[in-house]
Amino acid sequence: MDFRDVHVLITGGAGFIGSHLVEELLRLGARVRVLDNFSTGKPSNLEHCGDRIELQEGDIRDMDACRQAVEAVHVVFHQAALGSVPRSMEDPATTMAVNVAGTANVFTAARDAKVARVVYASSSSVYGDSEKLPKREGQEGRPLSPYALSKVMNEEIAGLFARLFEMELIGLRYFNVYGPRQDPAGPYAAVIPKFFAALASGKPPLIYGDGEQSRDFTFVEDAVAANLLAAAAPQSAIGRAYNIAAGRRTTVRELAMLVRELVGKGPQPECANPRSGDVLHSLADPTAAREALGFCAQFSVEEGLAKTHEYYIELGECFSGEPPLTTRTLL
């Protein structure tokens, strides 16, 4: 698909994945509008875009904001969500309000504005308590957290809108996306930036559980590529959700040691009690995405971690030890 002069909306465009998507669409010549309430996204993630984007501050729970955001838009990339399993365990109501009601608002506004296609972010968490590996579309289990349930409901809403209103919707089930701009601060931060921050500060990386739990880590540039492919995919691909992952399993302990090797210092990992709602193992079968979208991950976990490490170094005063890296330095 030629994105030159195509008008796109990215909800959550100031967030981790969203800001990378903004950057790539600008590079491809798209006209980019961003809708974000900055609850988790950061204005600093978009500062380098200058006046090349149209920035609308607003909340997807506000239907008027959604209607304004989709006006004259051709493609919507719906990335806005309240992430984190632990956060959803503490405050289920807000997670459901943002992720479910907010998504229904975005889809409704897109329907009424006759948007050509909506690509929306789903999650590997939809596989829930299914112990089958690798994870394949159609073999989902019961959700293990309010966050997981919200993503299941997003896919159900998308299916309903596709059937009732003949909308073109494609879901992307992200598997543990990581990379530059991922926030290491706060109680709900993802594991990879927290490992980098801890080790660079001379602290042990904290593992919840014994470290043998495994994940299919996906570099953010691969997630961005999947979004662009989904926007351009043929009609035969619409109306379902696809696994977006590298198709390789890495244990959390192995991950900690890979980060430690890149940082070049730091103590061995420490273990804490497992967290409620976390799955034990996750490994994607990306066959469907390859066949329907043409998606194939380009980055191994080693390559992705190396690029992430380079980003932290570029922030300055990061890995020399004087002064030590802190979570504030990484923001």
Secondary structure, DSSP 8 states (H G I E B T S, - for coil): ---TT-EEEEETTTSHHHHHHHHHHHHTT-EEEEEE--SSS-GGGGGGGGGGEEEEE--TT-HHHHHHHHTT-SEEEE------HHHHHH-HHHHHIIIIIHHHHHHHHHHHTT-SEEEEEEEGGGGTT---SSB-TT-----SSHHHHHHHHHHHHHHHHHHHH---EEEEEE-SEE-TT----STT--HHHHHHHHHHTT---EEESSS--EE--EEHHHHHHHHHHHHH--GGG-SEEEEES-S--EEHHHHHHHHHHHHT-----EEE---TT--SB--B--HHHHHHH-------HHHHHHHHHHHHHHTSSSSSSSS---TTTT-
